[in-house]
Amino acid sequence: MAIRASVQADTEDECVEGLARLVDAGFVPVLTPRYMTDGRWLARAVPSPTNPIREPVDG
């Protein structure tokens, strides 16, 4: 999926909290908190899958 949200934080706890907020908003984690070489923490999430049924567009 091309849409993704990232959490960048100074500490692991902040990163976990940010990811939890995304999950509460309906996102699905795709990268759990990881310590990056530049000294920050990073996590990613994508929107949860939805039903592909769409309403017809009046033309």
Secondary structure as GFF3:
##gff-version 3
##sequence-region A 1 59
A	DSSP	beta_strand	5	9	.	.	.	ID=ss1
A	DSSP	alpha_helix	12	24	.	.	.	ID=ss2
A	DSSP	beta_strand	27	35	.	.	.	ID=ss3
A	DSSP	beta_strand	41	47	.	.	.	ID=ss4
###
